[in-house]
Amino acid sequence: MNVLRFPIPSAAIAVATPAPVDPAVAAFQVRCFDAYRNRRTNRNLNPDYVEKCIGSVLDLLRWSGQTLTSVTEADYEAWTTHLALLEFCIAYEGAQERTSPWIRPSPS
């Protein structure tokens, strides 16, 4: 039961099936990430932080089923909405578990 009337995650929000990637696009993507990695580490940013940033972009691409050249702002908005809903659901479930036993309904 969706008591709070938040959208229930559905198949529309699920991870998309990745499309076959053109080798030229894959090579371009690798060059982009290498250039980003080099530029950011040359500015003395922590390499772990830079890898997490790249990992976030790769997560978006994996989730949307798009490539770096075809991902859109709408894909990003849908992905961040999906992440926010997941975070809220996890927090809500955690709050339910922490609720006092006399407030929760008994499992009868």
C-alpha positions in Angstrom: 0.0 0.0 0.0 1.4 3.4 -1.0 0.2 5.4 2.0 2.1 8.6 1.2 1.0 8.6 -2.5 4.4 8.7 -3.9 4.9 7.1 -7.3 5.6 3.4 -7.0 8.8 2.5 -9.0 7.7 0.6 -12.1 9.2 -0.9 -15.1 9.4 2.5 -16.7 11.9 3.5 -14.0 13.8 0.2 -14.2 17.3 0.0 -15.8 17.1 0.1 -19.6 18.6 -2.5 -21.8 21.9 -1.2 -23.1 21.9 -0.6 -26.8 24.7 -2.0 -28.9 27.6 0.6 -28.8 29.3 1.6 -32.0 33.1 1.0 -31.6 33.8 4.6 -32.7 31.4 6.0 -30.0 33.0 3.7 -27.4 36.5 4.9 -28.4 35.3 8.5 -28.2 33.8 7.8 -24.7 37.1 6.3 -23.5 39.0 9.3 -24.8 36.6 11.7 -23.0 36.9 9.9 -19.7 40.7 9.8 -20.1 40.9 13.5 -20.8 38.6 14.3 -17.9 40.7 12.1 -15.6 44.0 13.7 -16.7 42.7 17.2 -16.4 41.2 16.7 -12.9 44.1 14.9 -11.5 46.5 17.5 -12.9 44.5 20.0 -10.8 45.5 18.0 -7.7 42.0 16.5 -7.2 42.0 13.2 -5.4 42.0 10.4 -7.9 39.4 8.4 -6.0 37.1 11.4 -6.2 37.7 11.7 -10.0 36.9 8.0 -10.4 33.7 8.4 -8.4 32.6 11.2 -10.7 33.3 9.0 -13.8 31.5 6.2 -12.1 28.4 8.3 -11.6 28.4 9.2 -15.3 28.8 5.5 -16.2 25.9 4.7 -13.8 23.7 7.2 -15.6 24.7 5.7 -19.0 24.1 2.2 -17.8 20.7 3.1 -16.3 19.5 5.0 -19.4 20.8 2.6 -21.9 22.4 5.6 -23.8 25.9 6.5 -24.8 27.8 9.6 -23.9 26.9 11.2 -27.2 23.1 10.4 -27.0 22.2 10.9 -23.3 19.9 13.8 -22.8 18.9 16.2 -20.0 15.6 14.3 -19.8 17.6 11.0 -19.1 19.5 12.8 -16.3 16.3 14.2 -14.8 14.6 10.7 -14.9 17.7 9.1 -13.3 18.0 11.6 -10.5 14.3 11.3 -9.8 14.7 7.5 -9.6 17.7 7.9 -7.2 15.7 10.3 -5.0 12.7 7.9 -4.9 15.0 5.0 -4.0 16.6 7.1 -1.2 13.2 8.1 0.1 12.0 4.5 0.1 15.1 3.3 2.0 14.7 6.1 4.5 11.0 5.4 4.9 11.5 1.7 5.5 14.3 2.4 8.0 11.9 4.8 9.9 9.3 2.1 9.9 11.8 -0.4 11.5 12.8 2.2 14.1 9.2 3.0 15.1 8.3 1.9 18.6 6.6 -1.5 18.9 3.5 0.0 20.5 2.9 2.3 17.6 3.4 -0.3 14.8 0.5 -2.7 14.1 0.9 -6.1 15.6 1.7 -8.9 13.1 -1.5 -10.9 13.8 
